[in-house]
């Protein structure tokens, strides 16, 4: 049994998303979605940078990355 009130307790995304009793492929699906998004944008961003200019595209990707990391830390 996990005691969430104990400061030494491990409270990670498995508990936060209630995946403890879910089938094993749910855990893999989270990693796969992350990789699929990364692979998709790795093909889209360079093309956009060539059309719109690298400086603007890099600035926008840094902004989105910062927002995503901040949201990750909040959760």
Residue pairs with C-beta under 8 A, 6 or more apart in sequence:
2 9
2 10
2 11
2 15
3 9
4 11
4 15
13 19
13 30
14 20
14 27
16 75
17 30
19 26
19 27
45 57
45 61
48 57
49 57
49 58
